[in-house]
Amino acid sequence: MILLESDLKRISQYTGLDPEDFSVKKGRFRVLKNVDGRCFFYDQKNGTCRIYAARPIGCSLYPLVLSEDGHVEVDDYCPLSRLIPSYEKRKAKLLGGEILRELFSRG
């Protein structure tokens, strides 16, 4: 998952970790590291997110995801995807626009 600058700052403040500890550079962006195919912050024992209160914006929107061509879509792998109300989809599209503006304003 692509991380915004605001995600990196928030997660670093919450965990005390440097962004390099939990993310890797991929092209122009930093993305969350994966460990054994799972998010770096996934607590496998409890089945929870260890940074839920400071999770990335992309996680807050899930199962709505930003496609590579810049559209907000529902992740069909999520079993609850069909239950998302239309007002949540509209809200996500607005947030998706904010995400795109921040991502592409980077130099």
C-alpha positions, 0 to 999 in steps of 0.5 A: 500500500502506498503511504502518504507523507501524512501517514509516515509522520503519523505512524512514526509518531505513534510507534516511535519507528523511523519510516525506513523501519516499516516502509520501503521505497518503490518508485516515487513512493514509500509502501508498507513493508510486508512480512510473510505476505502480511502487513508489517503491523498485522498482529497474527496472534490476535488478528488485529492491526497494531497501529489501528489508531494511526493506520494509513488512510488507505487502510481506513478506506478499505475495502475501497482501494485506489486503482493504478489508473487513479480510480476508487474501486471496491476490492472484490477480495473483501467478502463485505464489499457488497455491503458498502453503502453508496454514501461511503463510496461517494465519500471515498471518491472525495478522499481518493481525490485528496490522496491523488493530489498529495501523491502527485504534488511530490517533487 
